[in-house]
Amino acid sequence: MNILVLLKMVPDVVEELEVAGDGKSLDTSFLRTIINERDDHALEQAILLKERHGGKVTVVALDAPDIDDTLFATLAKGADRAVKITDAPEGLTTQSAAKLCAQVVSGLLPVDLVLTGVQALDDLDGLSAALVAQQLNFPYLGVVTSVAAGGPTATVLKEFAGGVRGEFAVALPAVLGVQAAEKPPRYVPVAKVRAVMKAQKIDTVPAPGDVGAAQIDVRQLAKPVVSSHAEMLDGSPEEVAGKLVELLAQRGLL
Amino acid sequence: MAVIAEDMKELTLDNLWDSPEGHRVLSCMQCGMCAGTCPYGEVMDYPPRRIIGMLKAGELDAVLRSQSLLTCVTCYACMAKCPRGIHLTEVLLPLVKEQTFIQLTDMPAELQKALENTDRYGNPLGESPRKRADWVKTSKVPVRMLPSDRKPTDVLWFVECYTAYHPRGQDNCRATAKLFHALGVDFAILGHEEKCAGECARLAGETGLFDKLTDYTMKLFGKYKFNRLVTSGAHAYDTFIHQYKPRGLQQEVDHTVTFLARHLDQLKPKLKKKLNYTVTYHDPCALSRHNGLYDEPRQLLQAIPGVKLVEMEHNRVNGICCGGGGGGMWLDTYYKAKGYERLSERRIKEALATGADVLAVACPYEVSRFEDAVKTVGGDKPLIVRDVVELLAEALED
């Protein structure tokens, strides 16, 4: 089966995020980007399906810093082709990014499944996959935790609140927003990534021109305001226990 | 013990028999000393003796499938005891381990995370590379950082990961800085530019990551002028000697323990505070069995006023590994799930049996491993875990 995986890079929160001087964007001087965790799960699910049913996995991503390393790693993990969308306009909204990706996907048809992460940590909208499905006129299911394919439909497990799961049959081709793959994303040895960097290449396609005007403007980006703080109790275990009991008594909790 | 990293460069399991080490492996008489001395010998499906037998029989696939070598903590015990002098932990086991690693279908999650972190952030803890030298802010003596002050230094101090980031490792850093300062050593560190030396990635089987890290660090060493490399990491010391030197590292290499032992005449008069501890010393595998450094740490401990040194049942060449080498640092959950005893706990039971107040160590992995094991094992009286440098710094006059 032909599977297409859409992935994007998000800020790596190992470094503390800082607001840039304009008060509307992130300071990029020390910012590194990393593959969106849910997209990594979408890739894993795609490779698992390929291992079971054969076929081809194509990874599509918008150009971003560090994107080449990420795409080579997807090839080393088992993707067959990596496509980078270049020269996209700055500051794409979820809607315009989805429109843009859908146009690129249209040029890569036919596909059986389009998989992408159900959410990304930089917006948490959870809309991209649904919007791509709408553009392509494909059915959509989100918060997917496993996919079984074979034949004209796929059987998809979707997670609901409280751990309740629903099983759905979805006609192919379809777009799925992946919450988690059936197993955690695999490790790829560094030597394998380095070998892929020498042997394979990343395809590029220019971003389609018309993605519509941005309808949302960021007015302000701010760090949370500290409103209260934790109090650390110092001293020996006995002293700390004493202070703790005193505090609880003071607040009428004993 | 011979250093043969240079001969290993192009060695694979396929051309092993054509090499001098391959001939040594062929001389194996299946005595089983390796399996008997291996701390996990009784739980491995294929301990070293059987691996050699399977390799000779062309049955290595079964060994790889068994994932036996995930249980090898590269403690050099088998190699130290082999009557044929086969360099098991230097050659055969890493080659088999590398293949085991490549073929792993389900990588233990903690090991995977540690390796991904090491690749991405230069440390297995997954901490910010920019914060690698944050501990310096808490040092009572000045610590020069080469990226912002490039002038040549006598000693380049390679701090290493657990020392730089782990809260108890940072105690080691502050102690080392205090000792260097007391001795008037001209020293500097690499600050945020330093990345993991990579030895545990190599011995976990991730040789590609090790190559990437050595390429990076060798280039970094080339950027600065220094006369001597001193590291707090026992594994870093080991790899600088056996892997980086064949790759062109020119400068002399010390572990903090060997460096301080050589300066003991100057250091001893400064150790004025009486500590009154009974101390037992745990030999880190990478310093002891692989590099013969048994006496230096003991000399340092005995130079501290009031310290009484006692030995554990297994000591020196017979010392039991803490279980942290060869990726074991990130396989505790895997071993526990398999029902294996944690080696750090086995070791703590021996340390408690000596009646010592303090367990002294010299490898940054050991402090957290043993402090955790003290909590799980318990005991009649508290056992304190301290790095040798921490004890020395404590004995310094303030």
Interface residues (C-beta under 8 A of the other chain):
Chain A: V14 E15 E16 F30 I34 K183 P184 R186 Y187 P189 V190 A191 K192 V193 R194
Chain B: F101 I102 L104 D106 M107 A109 Q112 L115 E116 D119 R120 Y121 G126 E127 S128 R130 E206 T207 G208 L209 D211 K212
